[in-house]
Amino acid sequence: METKVKICGITNLDDALAAVEAGADALGFMLYEASPRCVSIEAAQAIAAKLPPHILRVGVFVNPEPELVMLAMRRCDLSLLQFHGNETPDFCTQFGVMSMKAFRIKDADSLNQLSDFPTDAFLLDSFVAGKQGGTGEKFNWELAVEAKKFGKPIFLAGGLTPQNVAEAVRQVQPFGVDVSSGVEASPGKKDHDKVRAFIQAVRSVQ
């Protein structure tokens, strides 16, 4: 099965369309004000309206109010909700669309919490103290392999780049890979050459 590619931290239409043209399967909109890649619901809506229907539109949230999630779903036609904070299992699954819980993986004990969440997928990111994600740090991929025993699709994130993603796909064989800072020119602005190189590297393993 072809590994899905999610380009996260999309803030503008040029980057979104370049990612789509390069072969991305999903685009992530960071709907969290403290993120350097934060995008308003209005801006995300304008970008989402120009995307082909087959592209997954992912709303990324950190401890949001339910009203914000529902507004973003309605305005941006979100097909997947990604939660990066301290949300409960019930919170993540209450909205009636696919959901994915992100976990910051520090060690083997970090995997214990996965079984509590009946979300449709898990995203595994690196643990960096005080940061919710987007750190560009990688973690021990053997733990990602171990996480597959929970029976849910795994999106691998954390420190992925065009240089290392092929090895990550070979080693972990995840359902999908997720990249933000690894294909940026600066926070919130993608380097289109890096985006293309990243997706080509993923596809080279298929």
Secondary structure as UniProt FT lines:
FT   STRAND          4..7
FT   HELIX           13..22
FT   STRAND          26..30
FT   TURN            33..34
FT   TURN            36..37
FT   HELIX           41..48
FT   TURN            49..50
FT   TURN            53..54
FT   STRAND          56..61
FT   HELIX           66..76
FT   STRAND          80..83
FT   HELIX           89..92
FT   STRAND          98..105
FT   HELIX           108..116
FT   STRAND          121..126
FT   TURN            129..130
FT   HELIX           141..147
FT   HELIX           148..150
FT   STRAND          154..156
FT   TURN            162..164
FT   HELIX           165..172
FT   STRAND          176..179
FT   HELIX           181..183
FT   STRAND          184..186
FT   TURN            187..188
FT   STRAND          189..190
FT   HELIX           192..203
FT   TURN            204..205
//
